[in-house]
Amino acid sequence: MAEADQIPRVLVIDDEPNIRELVQVALKFHGCAVTLGATGQDALTLAAREKPDLVVLDVMLPDIDGFEICRRLRAGGSELPVVFLTARDATDDRVRGLTIGGDDYLTKPFSVEEMVARVKAVLRRSGKSPETPRYCCSDLTLDESSHLVTRAGQTVDLSPTEYRLLRFLLGHTGKVLSKGQIRDHVWDYDFAGDSTVVETYISSLRKKLDRDQPRLIQTVRGIGYRMTPL
């Protein structure tokens, strides 16, 4: 099988541009190829044309709602896995979404980590799970399969949030990431907590990774941070 055929193809349909971009970046970061659409008609057209392995589908779209799209797909014989993404969190809506053929149901506001985990779980059930990545920067390594972080051959013990932060930085080695981008991808996309949370966790990572060694995590004044190979 060609390498491109092994990459899960995910269709993301949402009428909010910031959510489309957020989901796209997160899924690409985790090894998926992503196609975007903003309407129900986009969903039907792209599902037929692109033959994706999964669709992340907003329920409240401007033309055709997500439930109706799923119903039409199933009525047409499509077994395309559907993960609903919606602000509608009533039990009746959840039951309806799953009853008409949805594979999972995630409500807004959502955790990016949870969204990725659910998409991966559905892809895994359909035999299309992305490969587990291994990230390296100089002598620092993060192995997703073992959940192990090492620097200079020594294991580094990280909290779950520190691990997610490091993985995001490593996945964009050499690129400057703003505090807002980091906050959106490591915490919830509409996180409204302490504005200094990113600085606090960067400081914590540096104490564990960069103490008495050349710093891999560089501050770009007025913008954010960059993981820089030595």
QUIRACOR-V762144 format. One record per backbone hydrogen bond with DSSP energy under -1.0 kcal/mol. NH is the residue of the N-H (numbers start at 1). CO is the residue of the C=O. E is the energy in kcal/mol with one decimal. If there is no record, write none. Layout:
nh->NH co->CO e->E
nh->NH co->CO e->E
This chain:
nh->6 co->3 e->-1.4
nh->10 co->33 e->-3.2
nh->11 co->54 e->-2.7
nh->12 co->35 e->-3.0
nh->13 co->56 e->-3.0
nh->14 co->37 e->-2.0
nh->20 co->16 e->-2.3
nh->21 co->17 e->-2.4
nh->22 co->18 e->-2.1
nh->23 co->19 e->-2.8
nh->24 co->20 e->-2.5
nh->25 co->21 e->-2.7
nh->26 co->22 e->-2.2
nh->27 co->23 e->-2.6
nh->28 co->24 e->-2.6
nh->29 co->25 e->-2.3
nh->31 co->28 e->-1.9
nh->32 co->27 e->-2.3
nh->33 co->8 e->-3.0
nh->35 co->10 e->-2.4
nh->37 co->12 e->-2.2
nh->43 co->39 e->-1.8
nh->44 co->40 e->-2.1
nh->45 co->41 e->-2.7
nh->46 co->42 e->-3.1
nh->47 co->43 e->-2.1
nh->48 co->44 e->-1.6
nh->49 co->45 e->-2.2
nh->50 co->46 e->-3.0
nh->53 co->9 e->-3.1
nh->54 co->9 e->-1.1
nh->55 co->81 e->-2.4
nh->56 co->11 e->-3.0
nh->57 co->83 e->-2.5
nh->58 co->13 e->-2.4
nh->61 co->59 e->-1.4
nh->66 co->59 e->-2.4
nh->69 co->65 e->-2.0
nh->70 co->66 e->-2.4
nh->71 co->67 e->-2.4
nh->72 co->68 e->-2.5
nh->73 co->69 e->-2.4
nh->74 co->70 e->-2.5
nh->75 co->71 e->-2.5
nh->76 co->72 e->-1.7
nh->77 co->74 e->-1.5
nh->78 co->73 e->-2.6
nh->83 co->55 e->-2.8
nh->84 co->104 e->-2.6
nh->85 co->57 e->-2.6
nh->86 co->106 e->-2.2
nh->94 co->90 e->-2.0
nh->95 co->91 e->-2.8
nh->96 co->92 e->-2.5
nh->97 co->93 e->-2.7
nh->98 co->94 e->-2.2
nh->99 co->95 e->-2.4
nh->100 co->96 e->-2.3
nh->102 co->97 e->-2.1
nh->103 co->82 e->-3.0
nh->104 co->82 e->-1.3
nh->106 co->84 e->-3.0
nh->108 co->86 e->-2.5
nh->115 co->111 e->-2.5
nh->116 co->112 e->-2.6
nh->117 co->113 e->-2.4
nh->118 co->114 e->-2.5
nh->119 co->115 e->-2.4
nh->120 co->116 e->-2.8
nh->121 co->117 e->-2.1
nh->122 co->118 e->-2.3
nh->123 co->119 e->-2.6
nh->124 co->120 e->-2.7
nh->125 co->121 e->-2.0
nh->126 co->122 e->-1.3
nh->127 co->124 e->-1.3
nh->128 co->123 e->-3.3
nh->135 co->142 e->-2.9
nh->137 co->140 e->-2.6
nh->140 co->137 e->-2.2
nh->141 co->150 e->-2.8
nh->142 co->135 e->-2.8
nh->143 co->148 e->-2.7
nh->144 co->133 e->-1.9
nh->147 co->143 e->-1.4
nh->148 co->143 e->-1.4
nh->150 co->141 e->-2.5
nh->151 co->154 e->-2.6
nh->152 co->139 e->-2.0
nh->154 co->151 e->-2.2
nh->156 co->149 e->-3.2
nh->163 co->159 e->-2.6
nh->164 co->160 e->-2.1
nh->165 co->161 e->-2.5
nh->166 co->162 e->-2.7
nh->167 co->163 e->-2.6
nh->168 co->164 e->-2.1
nh->169 co->165 e->-2.3
nh->170 co->166 e->-2.9
nh->171 co->167 e->-2.1
nh->172 co->169 e->-1.2
nh->173 co->170 e->-1.3
nh->174 co->227 e->-2.8
nh->175 co->172 e->-2.5
nh->177 co->225 e->-3.1
nh->179 co->223 e->-1.1
nh->182 co->178 e->-2.2
nh->183 co->179 e->-2.6
nh->184 co->180 e->-2.4
nh->185 co->181 e->-1.7
nh->186 co->182 e->-2.3
nh->187 co->183 e->-1.9
nh->189 co->110 e->-1.2
nh->191 co->188 e->-1.8
nh->197 co->194 e->-1.7
nh->200 co->196 e->-2.4
nh->201 co->197 e->-2.1
nh->202 co->198 e->-2.6
nh->203 co->199 e->-2.4
nh->204 co->200 e->-1.8
nh->205 co->201 e->-2.5
nh->206 co->202 e->-2.6
nh->207 co->203 e->-1.8
nh->208 co->204 e->-1.3
nh->209 co->205 e->-2.7
nh->210 co->206 e->-2.1
nh->213 co->210 e->-1.7
nh->218 co->226 e->-3.3
nh->220 co->224 e->-2.8
nh->223 co->220 e->-2.5
nh->224 co->220 e->-1.8
nh->225 co->177 e->-2.4
nh->226 co->218 e->-2.3
nh->228 co->216 e->-3.3
